[in-house]
Amino acid sequence: ALKYSQDINFDESIFEQINNLKNIVPRNGVQIINSENSEYSNVAINSKNCYLSNTCYWNEDVHYSSWVLRSKSSMDCYRSISIESCYNAILCNNSSNIFYSLNINNSYNCLFSYGLDSCSHCFMCTNLVNKKYCIQNKQYTKEGYLEYMKNIDLSKNLENYIIRTT
């Protein structure tokens, strides 16, 4: 630290002196602590196989995400905790297999949904609690839900579903 020390010049503004000192002293560009194969992430702590992720703690195989904690096998996620196998999950917690969804908690197998809590197998649903096998907030039987979902081809119509849910 003494290598960068400077004498105070009382004839010069203290703010200019601080700014000059700030420009001289090197700063950390990347902070990686106890992480493996996560060289291209920043603020990666206790993570493994993370790529281009920022502020990721205790993650494994998380890519292109920010502020994701204790999660696995997820991509393009933001501000989520304890998620697994998710894509484009934002503000999701304790959930798995969530795709293109926002504000999902304690749920799994939900697509294009918003505001779900303790739900499973929901497609294009909003603000549901403790529901299963719902499509656009309409309750289906397990068989009816699976039959409907067979006809959904996300590889051809993905943009339509994204536009309809935003």
C-alpha positions as CSV (number, residue, x, y, z in Angstrom):
1,A,0.0,0.0,0.0
2,L,2.9,2.4,0.7
3,K,4.0,2.0,-2.9
4,Y,1.1,4.3,-3.9
5,S,1.2,6.7,-1.0
6,Q,1.4,10.4,-1.7
7,D,2.0,13.5,0.3
8,I,-1.0,15.8,0.9
9,N,-0.8,19.0,-1.1
10,F,-2.7,21.7,0.9
11,D,-2.7,24.0,-2.1
12,E,-4.6,21.5,-4.3
13,S,-8.2,20.3,-3.9
14,I,-8.5,17.2,-1.7
15,F,-11.0,15.8,-4.3
16,E,-8.5,16.1,-7.1
17,Q,-5.9,14.4,-5.0
18,I,-8.2,11.5,-4.2
19,N,-9.2,11.2,-7.8
20,N,-5.5,11.1,-8.9
21,L,-4.8,8.5,-6.3
22,K,-7.8,6.4,-7.3
23,N,-6.5,6.4,-10.9
24,I,-3.0,5.2,-9.9
25,V,-3.9,2.4,-7.5
26,P,-4.8,-0.9,-9.2
27,R,-8.2,-2.5,-8.5
28,N,-9.5,-6.0,-8.7
29,G,-11.1,-6.7,-12.1
30,V,-12.6,-10.0,-11.3
31,Q,-13.3,-11.6,-7.9
32,I,-13.4,-15.4,-7.9
33,I,-13.2,-17.1,-4.6
34,N,-13.0,-20.9,-4.1
35,S,-14.6,-21.5,-7.5
36,E,-13.7,-24.0,-10.2
37,N,-13.9,-23.5,-14.0
38,S,-15.6,-20.1,-13.6
39,E,-12.9,-17.8,-14.9
40,Y,-15.3,-15.7,-17.0
41,S,-17.6,-14.9,-14.1
42,N,-17.3,-12.0,-11.7
43,V,-18.0,-12.3,-7.9
44,A,-18.1,-16.0,-8.2
45,I,-17.9,-17.6,-4.8
46,N,-17.9,-21.4,-4.1
47,S,-19.2,-22.0,-7.7
48,K,-18.4,-24.6,-10.3
49,N,-18.7,-24.4,-14.1
50,C,-20.3,-21.0,-14.2
51,Y,-19.9,-18.9,-17.3
52,L,-20.4,-15.1,-17.8
53,S,-22.4,-14.9,-14.6
54,N,-22.2,-12.0,-12.1
55,T,-22.6,-12.3,-8.4
56,C,-23.1,-16.1,-8.2
57,Y,-22.7,-17.9,-4.9
58,W,-22.7,-21.7,-4.4
59,N,-23.8,-22.4,-8.0
60,E,-23.0,-25.2,-10.5
61,D,-23.4,-25.0,-14.2
62,V,-25.1,-21.6,-14.2
63,H,-24.5,-19.5,-17.4
64,Y,-25.3,-15.9,-18.4
65,S,-27.0,-15.1,-15.1
66,S,-26.8,-12.4,-12.4
67,W,-27.5,-12.6,-8.7
68,V,-28.2,-16.3,-8.7
69,L,-27.5,-18.2,-5.5
70,R,-27.4,-21.9,-4.6
71,S,-28.6,-23.0,-8.0
72,K,-27.8,-25.6,-10.7
73,S,-28.0,-26.1,-14.4
74,S,-29.7,-22.8,-15.2
75,M,-29.2,-20.1,-17.8
76,D,-30.2,-16.5,-18.4
77,C,-31.6,-16.1,-14.9
78,Y,-31.7,-13.1,-12.6
79,R,-32.2,-12.6,-8.9
80,S,-33.1,-16.2,-8.2
81,I,-32.3,-18.5,-5.3
82,S,-32.2,-22.3,-5.2
83,I,-33.4,-23.0,-8.7
84,E,-32.5,-25.9,-10.9
85,S,-32.9,-26.5,-14.7
86,C,-34.4,-23.1,-15.3
87,Y,-34.2,-20.8,-18.3
88,N,-35.0,-17.1,-18.2
89,A,-36.3,-17.3,-14.7
90,I,-36.5,-13.9,-12.9
91,L,-37.1,-13.5,-9.2
92,C,-37.7,-17.2,-8.8
93,N,-37.0,-19.2,-5.6
94,N,-36.9,-22.8,-4.6
95,S,-38.1,-23.9,-8.0
96,S,-37.1,-26.2,-10.9
97,N,-37.9,-26.5,-14.6
98,I,-39.1,-22.9,-14.9
99,F,-39.0,-21.3,-18.3
100,Y,-39.7,-17.7,-19.4
101,S,-41.3,-16.9,-16.0
102,L,-41.2,-14.2,-13.4
103,N,-41.8,-14.2,-9.6
104,I,-42.2,-17.9,-9.1
105,N,-41.8,-19.6,-5.7
106,N,-41.7,-23.2,-4.6
107,S,-42.9,-24.4,-8.0
108,Y,-41.9,-26.7,-10.8
109,N,-42.6,-27.4,-14.5
110,C,-44.0,-24.0,-15.2
111,L,-43.7,-22.1,-18.5
112,F,-44.5,-18.5,-19.5
113,S,-46.0,-17.7,-16.1
114,Y,-46.0,-14.9,-13.5
115,G,-46.6,-14.8,-9.8
116,L,-47.0,-18.5,-9.0
117,D,-46.5,-20.0,-5.5
118,S,-46.4,-23.7,-4.8
119,C,-47.6,-24.6,-8.3
120,S,-46.7,-27.3,-10.8
121,H,-47.4,-28.0,-14.4
122,C,-48.7,-24.5,-15.3
123,F,-48.6,-23.0,-18.7
124,M,-49.2,-19.2,-19.3
125,C,-50.7,-18.7,-15.8
126,T,-50.7,-15.7,-13.5
127,N,-51.1,-15.2,-9.8
128,L,-51.9,-18.8,-8.7
129,V,-51.3,-20.5,-5.4
130,N,-51.2,-24.3,-4.8
131,K,-52.4,-25.2,-8.3
132,K,-51.5,-28.1,-10.6
133,Y,-52.2,-28.7,-14.3
134,C,-53.4,-25.2,-15.3
135,I,-53.4,-23.5,-18.7
136,Q,-54.1,-19.8,-18.8
137,N,-55.4,-20.1,-15.2
138,K,-57.9,-22.7,-16.2
139,Q,-57.8,-26.0,-14.3
140,Y,-57.3,-29.2,-16.3
141,T,-57.1,-32.8,-15.3
142,K,-53.6,-34.4,-15.5
143,E,-54.6,-36.2,-18.7
144,G,-56.2,-33.1,-20.3
145,Y,-53.1,-31.0,-19.4
146,L,-50.7,-33.6,-20.9
147,E,-52.8,-33.9,-24.0
148,Y,-52.9,-30.1,-24.5
149,M,-49.2,-29.8,-24.0
150,K,-48.5,-32.5,-26.6
151,N,-49.8,-30.1,-29.2
152,I,-47.6,-27.2,-28.1
153,D,-44.5,-26.9,-30.3
154,L,-42.2,-24.3,-28.7
155,S,-39.6,-24.8,-31.4
156,K,-41.9,-23.2,-34.0
157,N,-44.0,-20.8,-31.9
158,L,-41.7,-19.6,-29.1
159,E,-41.9,-16.0,-30.1
160,N,-45.7,-16.0,-30.0
161,Y,-45.7,-17.3,-26.5
162,I,-43.1,-14.8,-25.3
163,I,-45.0,-11.9,-26.9
164,R,-48.4,-13.0,-25.4
165,T,-46.9,-13.3,-21.9
166,T,-45.2,-9.9,-21.8
